[in-house]
């Protein structure tokens, strides 16, 4: 979807969850567009519309015509709408009020069913303390409707990848992949273990920014 080959990413905090998101977005943007570049701005907040708006405007000024975010306000969408011809994706909520442009889809976090089930477990005495790390398959993560601003063939590819991730036939971190320093990480066909993903503190090869320490 990018015409400038520049994608901007508004990052919240330099923790594994956010670094994973940057890496995964970069890996898959690169698969379909080898010329793509990522510019990353760290907002050091989950929700601050003023900071998020400033970050979006800075990224757009740097040439980004696609802006991704791991922050939760719609300020980047508003900045993109004002700039025109900039694509965004909702984060945490659908942000559908900005569809069909600039918001062309979204990542939706849906903890509701989990909270209901865990509350019921307390009520019926079946509670056990367990780790939970669910995604698209169980419905904890949703992909918002892809708007008609996206060509139908691209939409079909995106939905196919969503379904493959959901049913376990595709893992977003599948080799061959190298770390940013050029060292080998995953061999061809190898997938990352959860421990590495949960502690991820490195970028993949091709990202030129530095992970804040």
C-alpha angles and dihedrals in degrees: 000000000000119000096183095046087230121119122187123210124197105204125194111203129349095249127129094262092058096039088052090054093051092047095047093047091049095047093053097040087053092051092062098031117028091188096060120125129197126217114190129199119187112217096182090217139084093214127017113128094196094052092043092050091050090049092050092049091049092051091048090049087054089058102265113150093176118055121191124187142196091191126093112230128090092233092107089052090052092048091049092049090052092049094047128216092044121125124215138177125219116243128211091347131042098253086197092159085082095052139147088025139044090004105059097168140340148219109238123197110207112185094157099099090045092053091047092050094046092047090050089051089057091048095049096040097245096113117138125173107244139157114253124196108160131163143172097329098060091038099248088120120043132189112223121230111289107234127230089253084083115075113250095244092053090047090052091052091049093050091048090054091047090053093046091053090046095052094041099246091116130042116200091221102056123145156278086079133143130198120248092265091058096254118137117262110163126016121223109296093006117127128210121258118238093246092062091047093048091053100034110154102157139074123235123248113288100036107110100193124094125242106243113244 
